[in-house]
């Protein structure tokens, strides 16, 4: 219906259109309350077809898109709503949260502060400010803001539950439990409160209490997929695979696209020996969420543990990594390509194209000797060809004047001086959609460390209940250092926390966190932490040969050694790992001189000796050392740590 307002035309909905719009809006609100953002968007869109100026429907659209992490679309809906009504603080609070999602933390802070300047006791703005502090890692400020909200409204459920999650994250379990108890007391019919109570008790290994609260949540909301998932997780802990599969079937009856259910089904079936069905379940999880990495890691670990290298199912999963590796090479992302090639070859070591691509990557990065070595490995595996024979001959000729040839050594068979690591993992079960995934993730982290020439990780990672057990085992294994890992995941955010300790004393010398969100978040986080661990360790080599003032040392460009680098030469046996920090201790009297690099090969280098004293004491077997860079910074983090995702999801 058109009406004339002055000189302008305006559209006004008919009464029937108004009624239809209200009906669609109400259904959209119910869908949001049930956690179905997709259905909500459909209903709000239908409401806006009937009435394009329906403020509440625009606001509902913004909320639904925010829950899907579609922040640009959510902001567009907020602005359309704001053009109809500018003074609604509920809309401003929602925009503040959307601005956090967009990474505009300053703008988000200004919006919340503007609301609080007008309404000092606005609880939504206080909680928004607290969420912003959590997203930025400022946990003290977050706790203060939440407690202020509770002071104003003692039974404020969002603040109570957020504080429980926050204190669990800070490992202050008694304080967390206080807020859990308050939330359940004030909101006994709220399923979310019982679910978070179950998660809290599960994290404390209080399984019976966890099961009681999860069962209560399911009684309150019989279709609660989160409650069913928690109960399935508890059954998995008990190794009751029949119950896990029963709970999974209930989950899949509610939603066939529940990727968590498919993952749990895969884990359980793999444990009882049904590998084909386990792989089918993992494939279904990947079909639903192709960006998820953990179901793929789980499938690949099952293949590595339970099949031989000729199994065609390995070839299928290896191809995924080879395709990705070639894509990374095309974009000059050589480090990521190397990780992908190494994983593919681990699965399918006799894959000719994969091996050749891996070799080519060394050539592209300038490691010509390693490239030649990889071609020779292909011939040993029966993967050679006339073209590869020609390349081998060409590179043997090109390397005729290399350091290794000049000194007549096989640099790939020299004894290497590597730093010995052991890896332990502590599972944080309630912060992941993938229970028991620490098994797969810790092995992938081991692969990251093994990519470095200076590091040795002789054993598979072990689960450890506490620090004392990890320290005892690391000492027993004569580890130079050991790492204790924790992983957490919420929605599309993944975090690795690595604590690094000296094996001899158990002294903590580093704490590294990496948060990543978006595509490849797991691999990027593991790679970031692996790189930081590598940067912490000192570089050590050994004098292999000597000709007058020229020394050959078993360190090369693959150890990040370059021409004109200068390293200390220390008497054999004088190096002792520091007990309080990364690096070596040695007396100044044990320093025999310095070694300046003049020519570099992949794993060996030649350099000149400068003696510290009148007498020359340097011999074959003495050690060359470079201390770690003390200015190295911790791994970069994205804005959204998993704890923020979990707190933000409280409704």
VEXDREN-2710 file (C-alpha; in Angstrom, 1 decimal):
% VEXDREN-2710
k/r/px/py/pz
1/UNK/0.0/0.0/0.0
2/UNK/1.4/3.4/-1.0
3/UNK/0.6/6.6/0.9
4/UNK/1.6/10.2/0.2
5/UNK/3.7/11.9/2.9
6/UNK/4.2/15.5/1.7
7/UNK/6.0/15.1/-1.6
8/UNK/7.4/11.6/-1.0
9/UNK/6.0/8.1/-1.4
10/UNK/6.2/5.8/1.6
11/UNK/5.3/2.1/1.8
12/UNK/3.1/0.9/4.6
13/UNK/2.2/-2.8/5.0
14/UNK/-1.3/-4.0/5.0
15/UNK/-2.7/-5.5/8.2
16/UNK/-2.5/-9.1/6.8
17/UNK/1.2/-8.4/6.0
18/UNK/1.8/-7.1/9.5
19/UNK/0.3/-10.2/11.0
20/UNK/2.3/-12.5/8.7
21/UNK/5.5/-10.6/9.5
22/UNK/4.9/-10.9/13.2
23/UNK/4.2/-14.7/12.9
24/UNK/7.5/-15.2/11.0
25/UNK/9.4/-13.1/13.5
26/UNK/8.0/-15.1/16.4
27/UNK/9.1/-18.4/14.7
28/UNK/12.5/-16.9/14.1
29/UNK/12.9/-16.0/17.8
30/UNK/11.9/-19.5/18.8
31/UNK/14.5/-20.9/16.3
32/UNK/17.2/-18.7/17.8
33/UNK/16.2/-19.9/21.3
34/UNK/16.6/-23.5/20.1
35/UNK/20.0/-22.7/18.7
36/UNK/19.0/-23.0/15.0
37/UNK/20.4/-19.9/13.4
38/UNK/19.7/-21.1/9.9
39/UNK/16.0/-21.6/10.5
40/UNK/15.9/-18.2/12.3
41/UNK/17.4/-16.5/9.2
42/UNK/14.8/-18.1/7.0
43/UNK/12.0/-16.9/9.3
44/UNK/13.3/-13.4/9.7
45/UNK/13.9/-13.1/6.0
46/UNK/10.2/-14.0/5.4
47/UNK/9.1/-11.4/8.0
48/UNK/11.1/-8.7/6.1
49/UNK/9.5/-9.7/2.8
50/UNK/6.2/-8.9/4.4
51/UNK/7.4/-5.8/6.1
52/UNK/10.9/-4.5/5.0
53/UNK/10.8/-1.9/7.8
54/UNK/10.3/-4.4/10.6
55/UNK/12.9/-3.4/13.2
56/UNK/12.8/-6.5/15.4
57/UNK/13.3/-8.8/12.3
58/UNK/16.4/-6.8/11.2
59/UNK/17.7/-7.1/14.8
60/UNK/17.0/-10.8/14.8
61/UNK/18.8/-11.3/11.5
62/UNK/21.8/-9.5/13.0
63/UNK/21.8/-11.9/16.0
64/UNK/21.4/-15.0/13.8
65/UNK/24.3/-14.0/11.6
66/UNK/26.4/-13.2/14.6
67/UNK/25.9/-16.7/15.9
68/UNK/27.1/-18.0/12.6
69/UNK/30.3/-15.8/12.8
70/UNK/29.1/-14.0/9.7
71/UNK/30.1/-10.7/11.1
72/UNK/29.9/-8.5/8.0
73/UNK/26.4/-9.7/7.3
74/UNK/25.4/-9.2/10.9
75/UNK/26.8/-5.6/10.9
76/UNK/24.8/-4.8/7.7
77/UNK/21.6/-6.0/9.5
78/UNK/22.5/-3.9/12.6
79/UNK/22.8/-0.8/10.4
80/UNK/19.5/-1.4/8.7
81/UNK/17.9/-1.8/12.1
82/UNK/19.7/1.3/13.4
83/UNK/18.2/3.4/10.5
84/UNK/14.8/2.6/11.9
85/UNK/15.6/3.0/15.6
86/UNK/18.8/4.6/16.8
87/UNK/18.3/4.6/20.6
88/UNK/18.0/0.9/21.4
89/UNK/20.9/-0.1/23.7
90/UNK/20.2/-3.8/23.0
91/UNK/21.1/-3.1/19.4
92/UNK/24.2/-1.2/20.4
93/UNK/25.3/-4.1/22.7
94/UNK/24.9/-6.5/19.8
95/UNK/26.9/-4.3/17.5
96/UNK/29.7/-4.2/20.1
97/UNK/29.9/-8.0/20.1
98/UNK/29.9/-8.0/16.3
99/UNK/32.8/-5.5/16.3
100/UNK/34.7/-7.9/18.5
101/UNK/34.1/-10.6/15.9
102/UNK/35.4/-8.3/13.2
103/UNK/38.5/-7.6/15.2
104/UNK/37.6/-3.9/15.7
105/UNK/38.3/-4.1/19.5
106/UNK/38.7/-0.3/19.9
107/UNK/35.3/0.3/18.3
108/UNK/33.7/-2.4/20.4
109/UNK/35.1/-0.9/23.5
110/UNK/33.8/2.6/22.6
111/UNK/30.3/1.2/22.0
112/UNK/30.2/-0.5/25.4
113/UNK/31.6/2.6/27.1
114/UNK/29.0/4.8/25.5
115/UNK/26.2/2.6/26.8
116/UNK/27.8/2.5/30.3
117/UNK/28.1/6.3/30.3
118/UNK/24.4/6.5/29.7
119/UNK/23.3/3.6/31.8
120/UNK/26.0/2.9/34.4
121/UNK/24.4/-0.4/35.5
122/UNK/23.7/-1.8/32.1
123/UNK/24.5/-5.5/32.6
124/UNK/24.6/-6.4/28.9
125/UNK/27.3/-3.7/28.3
126/UNK/29.3/-4.9/31.4
127/UNK/29.2/-8.5/30.1
128/UNK/30.1/-7.2/26.6
129/UNK/33.1/-5.4/28.1
130/UNK/34.1/-8.6/30.0
131/UNK/33.8/-10.7/26.7
132/UNK/36.1/-8.1/25.0
133/UNK/38.6/-8.5/27.8
134/UNK/38.5/-12.3/27.5
135/UNK/39.0/-12.1/23.7
136/UNK/42.2/-10.0/24.4
137/UNK/43.5/-12.3/27.1
138/UNK/42.9/-9.8/29.9
139/UNK/41.4/-12.3/32.4
140/UNK/41.7/-10.1/35.5
141/UNK/39.7/-7.3/33.9
142/UNK/37.1/-9.9/32.6
143/UNK/36.6/-11.3/36.1
144/UNK/36.2/-7.8/37.6
145/UNK/33.5/-6.9/35.0
146/UNK/31.6/-10.2/35.5
147/UNK/31.7/-9.7/39.3
148/UNK/30.4/-6.2/38.9
149/UNK/27.5/-7.6/36.9
150/UNK/26.8/-10.2/39.7
151/UNK/26.9/-7.4/42.3
152/UNK/24.1/-5.7/40.4
153/UNK/22.2/-8.9/39.7
154/UNK/23.3/-11.8/41.9
155/UNK/21.6/-14.5/39.8
156/UNK/22.9/-13.2/36.5
157/UNK/23.3/-16.6/34.8
158/UNK/25.7/-15.5/32.0
159/UNK/28.1/-13.9/34.4
160/UNK/28.0/-16.8/36.8
161/UNK/28.7/-19.4/34.1
162/UNK/31.4/-17.2/32.4
163/UNK/33.2/-16.9/35.7
164/UNK/33.1/-20.7/36.1
165/UNK/34.6/-21.2/32.7
166/UNK/37.2/-18.4/33.3
167/UNK/38.4/-19.8/36.6
168/UNK/38.6/-23.3/35.2
169/UNK/40.8/-21.9/32.5
170/UNK/43.0/-20.2/35.1
171/UNK/43.1/-23.6/36.9
172/UNK/41.4/-22.2/40.0
173/UNK/38.9/-25.0/40.2
174/UNK/37.5/-24.2/43.7
175/UNK/36.5/-20.7/42.7
176/UNK/35.1/-22.1/39.4
177/UNK/33.0/-24.6/41.4
178/UNK/31.6/-21.8/43.6
179/UNK/30.1/-20.1/40.6
180/UNK/28.9/-23.4/39.1
181/UNK/27.0/-24.2/42.3
182/UNK/25.4/-20.7/42.3
183/UNK/24.4/-21.0/38.7
184/UNK/22.7/-24.4/39.3
185/UNK/21.1/-23.2/42.5
186/UNK/19.6/-20.0/40.9
187/UNK/18.7/-21.7/37.6
188/UNK/17.9/-25.4/38.3
189/UNK/15.8/-25.7/35.2
190/UNK/18.4/-24.3/32.8
191/UNK/20.1/-27.0/30.7
192/UNK/23.1/-24.8/29.9
193/UNK/23.9/-24.4/33.6
194/UNK/23.8/-28.2/34.1
195/UNK/25.9/-28.8/31.0
196/UNK/28.6/-26.4/32.1
197/UNK/28.5/-28.1/35.6
198/UNK/29.0/-31.5/33.8
199/UNK/32.0/-30.1/31.9
200/UNK/33.5/-28.7/35.1
201/UNK/33.3/-32.0/36.9
202/UNK/34.5/-33.9/33.9
203/UNK/37.6/-31.7/33.8
204/UNK/38.2/-32.6/37.4
205/UNK/37.7/-36.3/36.6
206/UNK/34.6/-36.4/38.8
207/UNK/32.8/-38.6/36.4
208/UNK/29.7/-39.5/38.4
209/UNK/28.9/-35.8/39.1
210/UNK/29.5/-35.0/35.5
211/UNK/27.1/-37.7/34.4
212/UNK/24.4/-36.6/36.9
213/UNK/24.4/-33.0/35.5
214/UNK/24.6/-34.1/31.9
215/UNK/21.6/-36.4/32.5
216/UNK/19.7/-33.6/34.2
217/UNK/20.4/-31.3/31.2
218/UNK/19.0/-34.0/28.9
219/UNK/15.9/-34.4/31.0
220/UNK/15.3/-30.6/30.8
221/UNK/16.0/-30.6/27.0
222/UNK/15.5/-34.1/25.6
223/UNK/16.7/-33.0/22.2
224/UNK/19.9/-31.4/23.5
225/UNK/22.7/-32.5/21.3
226/UNK/25.3/-31.0/23.7
227/UNK/23.9/-33.2/26.6
228/UNK/24.0/-36.3/24.4
229/UNK/27.5/-35.5/23.3
230/UNK/28.7/-35.1/26.9
231/UNK/27.1/-38.4/27.8
232/UNK/28.8/-40.1/24.8
233/UNK/32.1/-38.5/25.9
234/UNK/31.7/-39.9/29.4
235/UNK/31.0/-43.4/27.9
236/UNK/34.1/-43.1/25.8
237/UNK/36.2/-42.4/28.9
238/UNK/34.8/-45.6/30.4
239/UNK/35.6/-47.4/27.1
240/UNK/32.0/-48.4/26.9
241/UNK/31.9/-48.3/23.1
242/UNK/28.4/-49.8/22.9
243/UNK/27.0/-46.9/24.8
244/UNK/29.0/-44.4/22.8
245/UNK/27.5/-45.8/19.6
246/UNK/24.0/-45.7/21.1
247/UNK/24.4/-42.1/22.1
248/UNK/25.8/-41.3/18.6
249/UNK/22.7/-42.9/17.0
250/UNK/20.6/-40.6/19.1
251/UNK/22.6/-37.6/18.0
252/UNK/22.4/-38.5/14.3
253/UNK/18.6/-39.0/14.6
254/UNK/18.4/-35.4/15.7
255/UNK/21.0/-34.1/13.1
256/UNK/22.6/-36.3/10.5
257/UNK/25.1/-33.5/10.0
258/UNK/26.5/-33.5/13.5
259/UNK/30.2/-33.8/12.7
260/UNK/31.0/-34.4/16.4
261/UNK/28.8/-37.5/16.4
262/UNK/30.5/-38.9/13.2
263/UNK/33.9/-38.4/14.9
264/UNK/32.9/-40.2/18.0
265/UNK/31.5/-43.0/15.9
266/UNK/34.8/-43.3/14.1
267/UNK/36.8/-43.4/17.3
268/UNK/34.7/-46.1/18.8
269/UNK/34.6/-48.3/15.7
270/UNK/38.4/-48.0/15.3
271/UNK/38.8/-49.1/18.9
272/UNK/36.7/-52.2/18.4
273/UNK/38.5/-53.0/15.2
274/UNK/36.0/-52.0/12.5
275/UNK/38.4/-49.9/10.5
276/UNK/36.2/-49.7/7.3
277/UNK/33.2/-48.3/9.2
278/UNK/35.5/-46.0/11.3
279/UNK/36.9/-44.5/8.1
280/UNK/33.5/-44.1/6.7
281/UNK/32.5/-42.2/9.8
282/UNK/35.5/-39.9/9.6
283/UNK/34.7/-39.3/5.9
284/UNK/31.2/-38.3/6.9
285/UNK/32.6/-35.8/9.5
286/UNK/34.8/-34.3/6.8
287/UNK/31.9/-34.2/4.3
288/UNK/29.9/-32.2/6.8
289/UNK/32.8/-29.9/7.8
290/UNK/35.5/-30.1/5.2
291/UNK/37.6/-27.5/7.0
292/UNK/38.0/-29.7/10.1
293/UNK/41.4/-31.2/10.5
294/UNK/41.1/-33.5/13.5
295/UNK/38.8/-36.1/12.0
296/UNK/41.3/-36.4/9.2
297/UNK/44.2/-36.8/11.6
298/UNK/42.2/-39.4/13.5
299/UNK/41.6/-41.4/10.3
300/UNK/45.2/-41.1/9.2
301/UNK/46.5/-42.3/12.6
302/UNK/44.1/-45.3/12.5
303/UNK/45.6/-46.2/9.1
304/UNK/49.2/-45.7/10.3
305/UNK/48.5/-47.9/13.4
306/UNK/46.5/-50.6/11.7
307/UNK/47.6/-51.0/8.1
308/UNK/50.7/-51.6/6.1
309/UNK/52.2/-49.2/3.6
310/UNK/50.7/-50.8/0.5
311/UNK/47.1/-50.3/1.7
312/UNK/45.1/-48.4/-0.9
313/UNK/43.2/-46.5/1.8
314/UNK/46.5/-44.8/2.8
315/UNK/46.9/-43.6/-0.8
316/UNK/43.5/-42.0/-0.7
317/UNK/44.3/-39.9/2.4
318/UNK/47.9/-39.2/1.2
319/UNK/46.6/-37.7/-2.0
320/UNK/44.8/-35.0/0.0
321/UNK/48.1/-33.8/1.4
322/UNK/50.0/-34.0/-1.9
323/UNK/47.3/-31.8/-3.6
324/UNK/47.5/-29.3/-0.8
325/UNK/51.3/-29.3/-1.0
326/UNK/51.3/-28.5/-4.7
327/UNK/48.8/-25.7/-4.1
328/UNK/51.1/-24.2/-1.4
329/UNK/54.1/-24.4/-3.7
330/UNK/52.1/-22.5/-6.4
331/UNK/51.6/-19.7/-3.8
332/UNK/55.3/-19.8/-2.6
333/UNK/54.2/-21.1/0.9
334/UNK/57.1/-23.5/1.1
335/UNK/57.0/-24.2/4.8
336/UNK/53.4/-25.3/4.7
337/UNK/54.1/-27.3/1.5
338/UNK/56.9/-29.1/3.3
339/UNK/54.5/-30.1/6.2
340/UNK/51.9/-31.4/3.7
341/UNK/54.4/-33.4/1.7
342/UNK/55.9/-34.9/4.8
343/UNK/52.5/-36.0/6.0
344/UNK/51.6/-37.5/2.7
345/UNK/54.9/-39.4/2.5
346/UNK/54.4/-40.7/6.0
347/UNK/51.1/-42.3/4.8
348/UNK/52.2/-43.4/1.4
349/UNK/56.1/-43.6/1.3
350/UNK/56.2/-45.2/-2.1
351/UNK/54.1/-42.6/-3.9
352/UNK/56.3/-41.5/-6.8
353/UNK/54.6/-38.2/-7.5
354/UNK/54.6/-37.3/-3.8
355/UNK/58.3/-38.2/-3.4
356/UNK/59.2/-36.2/-6.5
357/UNK/57.3/-33.1/-5.3
358/UNK/58.9/-33.4/-1.9
359/UNK/62.4/-33.5/-3.6
360/UNK/61.5/-30.6/-5.9
361/UNK/60.6/-28.5/-2.9
362/UNK/64.2/-28.9/-1.5
363/UNK/65.5/-27.7/-4.9
364/UNK/63.2/-24.7/-4.9
365/UNK/64.4/-23.8/-1.4
366/UNK/68.1/-24.0/-2.4
367/UNK/69.0/-27.2/-0.7
368/UNK/70.6/-28.9/-3.7
369/UNK/72.4/-31.7/-1.8
370/UNK/69.2/-32.7/0.0
371/UNK/67.4/-32.6/-3.4
372/UNK/70.0/-35.0/-4.8
373/UNK/69.7/-37.2/-1.8
374/UNK/65.9/-37.5/-2.1
375/UNK/66.3/-38.5/-5.8
376/UNK/68.7/-41.2/-4.7
377/UNK/66.1/-42.4/-2.2
378/UNK/63.5/-42.6/-5.0
379/UNK/65.9/-44.9/-6.9
380/UNK/66.4/-47.1/-3.8
381/UNK/62.6/-47.4/-3.5
382/UNK/62.3/-48.5/-7.1
383/UNK/60.7/-45.2/-8.1
384/UNK/63.4/-44.1/-10.5
385/UNK/63.1/-43.3/-14.2
386/UNK/65.4/-42.1/-17.0
387/UNK/64.5/-38.5/-16.3
388/UNK/65.5/-38.9/-12.6
389/UNK/68.7/-40.6/-13.6
390/UNK/69.5/-37.6/-15.8
391/UNK/68.7/-35.2/-12.9
392/UNK/71.0/-37.2/-10.5
393/UNK/73.8/-37.0/-13.0
394/UNK/73.3/-33.3/-13.5
395/UNK/73.3/-32.5/-9.8
396/UNK/76.2/-34.7/-9.0
397/UNK/78.1/-32.6/-11.6
398/UNK/76.8/-29.3/-10.2
399/UNK/77.8/-30.2/-6.7
400/UNK/81.3/-31.3/-7.6
401/UNK/82.7/-28.3/-5.8
402/UNK/80.4/-28.4/-2.8
403/UNK/81.7/-28.4/0.8
404/UNK/80.9/-32.1/1.3
405/UNK/82.7/-33.2/-1.9
406/UNK/85.6/-30.9/-1.3
407/UNK/86.1/-32.6/2.1
408/UNK/85.2/-36.0/0.8
409/UNK/82.4/-36.7/3.3
410/UNK/78.8/-38.1/3.0
411/UNK/77.1/-35.3/4.9
412/UNK/73.9/-37.4/5.3
413/UNK/75.6/-40.2/7.2
414/UNK/77.6/-38.1/9.6
415/UNK/76.7/-38.4/13.2
416/UNK/74.5/-35.4/14.0
417/UNK/74.4/-33.4/17.3
418/UNK/70.7/-33.3/18.1
419/UNK/68.8/-32.0/21.1
420/UNK/66.7/-34.8/22.6
421/UNK/63.1/-34.0/23.4
422/UNK/60.3/-36.0/25.0
423/UNK/56.7/-35.0/24.6
424/UNK/53.8/-35.5/27.1
425/UNK/50.2/-34.4/26.7
426/UNK/47.6/-33.4/29.2
427/UNK/44.1/-33.7/27.8
428/UNK/41.7/-30.9/28.5
429/UNK/38.6/-32.9/27.6
430/UNK/35.8/-30.4/28.0
431/UNK/37.2/-27.7/25.7
432/UNK/37.2/-29.8/22.5
433/UNK/34.6/-31.1/20.1
434/UNK/36.9/-34.1/19.7
435/UNK/37.4/-36.1/22.8
436/UNK/40.7/-38.0/23.1
437/UNK/42.1/-36.1/20.1
438/UNK/45.3/-35.4/22.1
439/UNK/46.5/-38.8/20.8
440/UNK/46.4/-37.6/17.2
441/UNK/47.4/-34.0/17.8
442/UNK/50.5/-34.8/19.9
443/UNK/51.8/-37.1/17.2
444/UNK/51.3/-34.4/14.7
445/UNK/53.3/-32.0/16.9
446/UNK/56.1/-34.6/17.1
447/UNK/56.2/-34.5/13.3
448/UNK/56.5/-30.7/13.5
449/UNK/59.6/-31.0/15.7
450/UNK/61.1/-33.8/13.7
451/UNK/61.2/-31.4/10.7
452/UNK/64.1/-29.6/12.3
453/UNK/67.5/-31.1/11.8
454/UNK/68.7/-30.1/15.3
455/UNK/65.9/-31.9/17.2
456/UNK/65.5/-35.6/18.1
457/UNK/62.2/-37.0/19.4
458/UNK/62.9/-40.7/19.8
459/UNK/59.5/-41.8/21.3
460/UNK/55.9/-41.3/20.6
461/UNK/54.2/-38.8/23.0
462/UNK/52.8/-40.1/26.3
463/UNK/49.7/-39.0/28.2
464/UNK/50.6/-37.7/31.7
465/UNK/48.3/-37.1/34.6
466/UNK/50.6/-34.5/36.2
467/UNK/54.0/-32.8/36.0
468/UNK/55.7/-35.2/38.4
469/UNK/55.0/-38.2/36.2
470/UNK/56.2/-36.4/33.1
471/UNK/59.4/-35.2/34.8
472/UNK/60.2/-38.7/36.2
473/UNK/59.8/-40.3/32.8
474/UNK/61.8/-37.6/31.0
475/UNK/64.7/-38.0/33.4
476/UNK/64.5/-41.8/33.0
477/UNK/64.8/-41.3/29.2
478/UNK/67.7/-38.9/29.5
479/UNK/65.8/-36.1/27.7
480/UNK/67.6/-32.8/27.3
481/UNK/64.2/-31.1/27.4
482/UNK/60.6/-32.2/27.6
483/UNK/57.3/-30.6/26.5
484/UNK/53.9/-30.8/28.2
485/UNK/51.1/-30.1/25.7
486/UNK/47.5/-29.0/26.2
487/UNK/45.1/-28.6/23.4
488/UNK/41.7/-26.9/23.4
489/UNK/39.2/-26.2/20.7
490/UNK/35.9/-24.4/20.6
491/UNK/33.9/-23.9/17.4
492/UNK/36.4/-22.6/14.8
493/UNK/39.2/-21.7/17.2
494/UNK/42.1/-23.9/18.2
495/UNK/44.8/-23.4/20.9
496/UNK/48.0/-25.2/21.7
497/UNK/49.7/-24.5/25.0
498/UNK/53.3/-25.9/25.4
499/UNK/55.3/-25.8/28.6
500/UNK/59.0/-26.5/28.0
501/UNK/61.1/-28.0/30.8
502/UNK/64.8/-28.9/31.3
503/UNK/64.9/-32.7/31.5
504/UNK/67.6/-32.8/34.1
505/UNK/66.0/-30.4/36.7
506/UNK/62.3/-30.1/35.6
507/UNK/62.7/-26.3/35.5
508/UNK/60.2/-24.6/33.3
509/UNK/62.0/-22.5/30.7
510/UNK/59.2/-21.5/28.4
511/UNK/55.4/-21.3/28.1
512/UNK/54.1/-20.9/24.6
513/UNK/50.5/-20.5/23.5
514/UNK/49.3/-20.2/19.9
515/UNK/45.6/-19.5/19.1
516/UNK/44.5/-19.9/15.5
517/UNK/41.1/-19.6/13.9
518/UNK/39.8/-20.2/10.4
519/UNK/41.1/-22.7/7.8
520/UNK/44.1/-24.9/8.7
521/UNK/44.0/-23.6/12.3
522/UNK/45.3/-26.8/13.8
523/UNK/48.3/-27.2/11.5
524/UNK/49.1/-23.5/11.7
525/UNK/49.0/-23.5/15.5
526/UNK/51.1/-26.7/15.8
527/UNK/53.6/-25.2/13.3
528/UNK/53.8/-21.9/15.2
529/UNK/54.5/-23.6/18.6
530/UNK/57.0/-26.1/17.0
531/UNK/58.9/-23.1/15.5
532/UNK/59.0/-21.4/18.9
533/UNK/60.3/-24.5/20.6
534/UNK/63.0/-24.9/18.0
535/UNK/64.0/-21.2/18.4
536/UNK/64.5/-21.8/22.2
537/UNK/67.2/-24.5/21.8
538/UNK/70.9/-23.9/21.4
539/UNK/72.6/-25.0/18.2
540/UNK/75.5/-27.4/18.7
541/UNK/77.8/-29.1/16.2
542/UNK/81.1/-30.9/16.2
543/UNK/84.4/-30.3/14.4
544/UNK/84.6/-33.2/11.9
545/UNK/87.9/-32.4/10.1
546/UNK/90.7/-29.8/10.2
547/UNK/93.1/-28.5/7.6
548/UNK/95.3/-25.8/9.1
549/UNK/93.0/-23.0/10.1
550/UNK/90.0/-24.4/8.2
551/UNK/87.5/-26.5/10.0
552/UNK/84.6/-28.7/8.8
553/UNK/81.6/-28.8/11.1
554/UNK/78.5/-30.9/10.9
555/UNK/76.2/-27.8/10.7
556/UNK/74.7/-26.4/7.5
557/UNK/72.0/-24.3/5.9
558/UNK/69.4/-26.8/7.1
559/UNK/70.4/-25.7/10.6
560/UNK/70.0/-22.0/9.6
561/UNK/73.8/-21.5/9.4
562/UNK/74.9/-18.9/6.9
563/UNK/78.2/-17.5/5.6
564/UNK/79.8/-15.0/8.0
565/UNK/78.1/-16.5/11.1
566/UNK/80.5/-16.8/14.1
567/UNK/80.2/-19.5/16.7
568/UNK/82.2/-20.4/19.8
569/UNK/84.4/-23.5/19.8
570/UNK/84.3/-25.2/23.1
571/UNK/86.4/-28.0/24.5
572/UNK/84.9/-31.5/24.0
573/UNK/82.6/-32.5/26.9
574/UNK/82.5/-29.0/28.5
575/UNK/79.0/-28.1/27.4
576/UNK/76.3/-28.5/30.0
577/UNK/72.6/-27.6/29.5
578/UNK/71.6/-24.7/31.6
579/UNK/69.1/-25.7/34.4
580/UNK/67.3/-22.3/34.5
581/UNK/67.0/-21.2/30.9
582/UNK/67.5/-22.3/27.3
583/UNK/71.2/-22.7/26.3
584/UNK/74.5/-24.1/27.5
585/UNK/76.8/-23.4/30.4
586/UNK/80.5/-23.5/29.9
587/UNK/83.5/-21.8/31.4
588/UNK/85.3/-19.1/29.6
589/UNK/88.5/-21.2/30.0
590/UNK/86.9/-23.9/27.9
591/UNK/86.3/-21.6/25.0
592/UNK/89.1/-22.5/22.5
593/UNK/88.3/-19.9/19.9
594/UNK/85.7/-18.9/17.3
595/UNK/84.7/-20.3/14.0
596/UNK/83.6/-18.0/11.2
597/UNK/81.6/-19.7/8.4
598/UNK/83.0/-19.2/4.9
599/UNK/81.2/-21.9/2.8
600/UNK/77.9/-23.7/3.5
601/UNK/76.4/-27.0/2.4
602/UNK/73.1/-28.4/3.5
603/UNK/74.4/-30.3/6.5
604/UNK/78.1/-29.3/6.8
605/UNK/80.0/-26.0/6.6
606/UNK/83.5/-24.9/6.3
607/UNK/85.0/-22.0/8.2
608/UNK/88.1/-20.4/9.6
609/UNK/89.4/-20.7/13.1
610/UNK/90.4/-17.8/15.3
611/UNK/92.2/-19.0/18.5
612/UNK/91.6/-17.3/21.8
613/UNK/95.0/-18.0/23.2
614/UNK/98.6/-18.2/22.0
615/UNK/98.4/-21.9/21.9
616/UNK/96.1/-23.8/19.6
617/UNK/94.1/-26.5/21.3
618/UNK/91.3/-27.1/18.8
619/UNK/90.9/-30.7/17.7
620/UNK/88.5/-32.9/15.9
621/UNK/85.6/-33.7/18.3
622/UNK/85.5/-30.3/19.9
623/UNK/82.1/-28.6/19.9
624/UNK/80.8/-25.5/18.2
625/UNK/77.8/-23.7/19.8
626/UNK/75.4/-20.9/19.2
627/UNK/73.2/-19.9/22.1
628/UNK/69.5/-19.3/21.4
629/UNK/68.2/-15.8/20.6
630/UNK/67.0/-14.4/23.9
631/UNK/64.9/-11.8/22.1
632/UNK/62.7/-14.4/20.5
633/UNK/59.1/-13.7/21.0
634/UNK/56.2/-16.0/21.8
635/UNK/54.1/-17.5/19.0
636/UNK/51.6/-15.0/17.6
637/UNK/48.0/-15.4/18.6
638/UNK/44.8/-14.7/16.8
639/UNK/42.1/-12.6/18.6
640/UNK/39.9/-15.5/19.6
641/UNK/41.2/-18.0/22.1
642/UNK/38.9/-21.0/22.6
643/UNK/37.8/-19.7/26.0
644/UNK/36.3/-16.6/24.4
645/UNK/34.4/-18.8/22.0
646/UNK/33.0/-20.9/24.9
647/UNK/32.0/-17.9/27.0
648/UNK/30.5/-16.1/24.0
649/UNK/28.3/-19.1/23.4
650/UNK/26.5/-18.8/26.7
651/UNK/22.9/-17.8/26.1
END
